[in-house]
Structure formats: C-alpha cells, structure tokens
Amino acid sequence: MKALKKSTLALLTLTFSLSLTLAGCSKSTPEPAASATAAPATSTAPAATKAATTDLKPYEVKLVYPGTPQPDQAKVEDAMNKVLKEKINATIKLMPIDWGQWDNKTNLMIASREEFDILFTAQWNGHAVNVGKGALMPLNDLIGQYGKGITDSLDPAFLQGAKINGKNYGVPTNKELAASGGVVYRADIAKELGIDMTAVKTMADLANVLKTVKEKKPEMTAFFLRDGDNLNAHYLAQYDYLGDSTIPGVIMKDGTDTKVIPKWDQPRYKEILKLTRDFMQKGYINKDAATTQLSGQDALKSGNVFMITSSLKPGKDSELANATNLVGKLGQIELTPRTISTGDTAGSMLGISVTSKDPARTMMVINLLHTDKQLNNLINFGIEGTHYTKVSENIIKATDAGKNYAPGAAWQFGNQFLNYLYDNEDPQKWDKFKEFNKSGKKSPGLGFTFDSEPVKTQVAAAVNVGKEFDAAMDTGSVDMDASLPKYQDKMKAAGIDKIIAEKQKQLDAFLAASKK
C-alpha cells in the first residue's frame, strides 16, 4: 500500500474532528467504468431529468444485504420503484439474507459469480478479503461520474479512510465516525427485578446482573452471544485490525503502541475469554452461541433475551426498540472509551459486484440513497400511511402494520442524516452524533488500511483457521486452555507471521511518511 502524503493525512485527521455535515468533494483517480447503458455524466445529478431518463434502458438493480426478510418487502419495492423509474428508469430488487447465513450465502454467490449489483460490505466483515478475490469493482471513476450527491454530502474522511491501495471498493454510509462498545438490555426487566444497571462500568460488572436474571427469570436467556457479537468483538475489545478484521494482526484503538501483534498477545484477549467461559459455564449465555443463526436484533425480538452486546452510538437502544417491537423497554451501557479508527470509516458500505451488468446505473441508485429523502426513508421505514404516520416533518410514529416492515438497518443504507426519527427517539439525535464523533480518541493507526495482496495466500488460509476457532472460543463454548494452543499452531502453519510482518512493514512506512 502506498503511504499517504503528509498533506493528505492532515486533511484526514482534521475531517474526523469536524461535523459529519461538512461538505466535501474529493475526486478519486479515474478507473474505467464498465456499463452497457451508462448515461452521460452531465445527466446524473441526484434527480435526473425526464429527458435523460428516456435515454436509459430499463434496468433492475439487485441489492444484497444482511437482515431479516420483511412481510411487506414487495410493497416497499413497488413504492421505491416509482421513484427510481421516474429518476433513472430503474427498479430495485431487495435481497436480504439472515445474519446467521450471511457469510456462507454471500461467499457462495461470489464464488459462483452470481449476477447481482449492490453488496453490503464492511471492514469487519471480510471487505479486504473480497476485494482480494476480485468480487468488488473499484468505484473511483463511477463515484466521480455518477456520485456527485455522495461527495457533496459525505465527509471526505469516509472515502479517504475506506480506500485500499488508493482505491474505493465501497461507498460508506454517512453515519457516526466514532465507535464504542457495550450492551443493550431489557430496561423493563431490570426495573422489575430491582437491578441497578448504573453500577455496571466494566465487563466484569455484568456478572451480578446476569446472576440475578438467571435466578429470577430462569426462562430467559440472560446474555445472548453469537459469532461476531460477543465480549471479544472488535468494538468491545478495541482491537484495530488496520483494515479487515478477519485478517490477523492488531494494535489497540485505545492505546498508543504501533507494534502489530497477534490478538492473543494482548492481555485483555485471554481475560475476556476467561470471563466469557465463566458466564457460559454458569448458564448465563445461550448454549448455541457458537452456531446460532439469529442476529442479536432478532434474539431481542423473540422477547426471551435480557441482554446482547452491541456497537453503540447515541440512541442505539431506541433504534433497536423500534425494530424489535420493544419501544420503551430497552437501555444501553457503554463499556469502552469512544475511539476512531480507519475501520470505522468503512464499517458500513455498499459495494458494486463485478457481476453487475450496469455499474453506472447501480452507482446512480447508491447516489440516490445518499441524496433522495423519499427513497432513503422508504427502504428504511416503509410506506407513509401504511407502516408509519408523520407526527411532524421529520418525526414519525409506527402504525400497527409497522411490524410488517421494520428492517432496523438504517445504518446500512446511504445517508442516516436523511432518516426520519421515531417519536420515541431523541429529537437531538443527529446533534448528539456530532458530539459523539468529537469525543472519540484517534487510533494510532488512523488513516492506514492494510493491503493484503502481498500475502493473499496466507490470508486465505488464516481466515479459514479463524472460522474454525473464533466462534467457539469467543462465545465461551470451549475451554481456552485446551483450544488456544491448537489455534496458535494452525495460525502459525497458515502463515500468520508473514501476515503480521507485512502489516507491520506497511504500517511503519505509512507512519514514517506521515511525519515528513
């Protein structure tokens, strides 16, 4: 990976501290755009003219993203299509995949070269690995031609921080930049049982809470964990993988050291595993934690779960409450400092598959999700008068039919600052987002993204080893003392030393260049 020049790094660091509403126009290095029906660049403003639309052939854009299919999905598609047909003569097919099946199904789609257009992607979910597989196309030229609304509204730090070897392979969602980790819990149950949740300051403090829930509500799952969402998740343990979190080698987001090491050499790794194993053995955690197909959101929706882990931001509990039919019944507790890493800029993106038959039209759809308030709120909240009614211009109230379309995935699509707020949410939510971002501590690796190309063979092998061990160990399903030596041996055989050496080499070059 080529190191950023000092001026570029200075811009990146500055923009992280500014409001997300800061306008930026950052032109990427042109890449050839492959499109059978590409329209002239002059006709691709957020609302294309009807004259320009008539020059475009009809095209269906297939959007693949993680989430539970909704009963009224077809109705919402029809409403979105009315907007898209008028503006860019396109239609959309929503293709949600349950979280528990997401990795397997998308890997199969990529391997088989299935034709689709938009793929949700994130650095914590194999983004760099999929880029290495050639699954996602570079977007720099497409953004330049068809993404003016994106670059006008998105803080430049997002696109800059999400680059891999100078290229963007995903368009980041316009949302929070800082990140913290913690838990979301049933506040109504805590009140019923007389639990003082304000006493919870650390992971270890959860022990007494879970003990009480287990004793007084034995029918409930006290603590729902799953692969990727547990006490050892990157957002709680504060690992900075310097890019894709499936690739081994970390520094700490809340630290100052820039030496890249295996996560098991960080003292908190073993501490967290021991605590989680203790919780599992005491019956606080769901027994199927390592294999469950449920997301944390769906687990809460079942009504029989007290607590889940979660990446947090202002109002996360209210967002989940609306998505799970638990309005007024959830609370959240931060357990980590607020930090900002390069991975946070690429924590939610929409990429374009190399199998797309019309990348230009696909980028137009992504651009509209960043600029068109009607389209953005349709995909997130459904149809006005059916799934919600308006309380005021930007405040909505769910109807009885709202449960038929409540994906709870606003953080995935385009521009959260276009989102309506439910009447139970803080009306100052977006202002608090800005304050949240300003309070974040910058990771010592901020601005750097690892390019795995030089060690792609070792990375592929290491990712497979991670799939074999991480879920069981991170959820407390197996004993750490018995499993960790086997995990380390297999990672050694896969080539973890070469991966870490390459990651360190690139990080050192980046840091040296940033000081010039």
Buried (B, 14 or more C-beta within 10 A) or exposed (E): BEBBEEEBBEBBBEBBEBBBEBEBEBEBEEBEBBBEBBBEBEBBBBEBEEEBBEEBEEBBBBBBBBBBEBEBBEBBBEBBBEBBEEBBBBBBBBBBBBBBEBBEBBBEBBEEEBEBBBBBBBBBBBBBBBBBBEBBBBBBBBBBBBBBBBBBBBBBBBBBBBBBBBBBBBBBBBBBBBBBBBBBBBBEBBEEBEBEBEEBEEBEEBBEBBBBBBEEBEEBBBBBBBBBBBBBBBBBBBBBBBBBBBBBBBBBBBBEEBEBBBBBEBEBBBBBBBBBBBBBEBBBBBEBBBEBBBBBBBBBBEEBBBBBBBBBBBBBBBBBBBBBBBBEBBBBBBBBBBBBBBBBBBBBBBBBBBBBBBBBBBBBBBBBBBBBEEBBBBBBBBBBEBBBEEEEEBBBEBBEBBBBBBBBBBBBBBBBBBBBBBBBBEEEBBEBBBEBBBEBBBBBBBBBBBBBBBBBEBBBBBBEBBEEBBBBBBBBBBBBEEBBEEBBEBBEEBBBBBBBBBBBEBBBBBBEBBEE
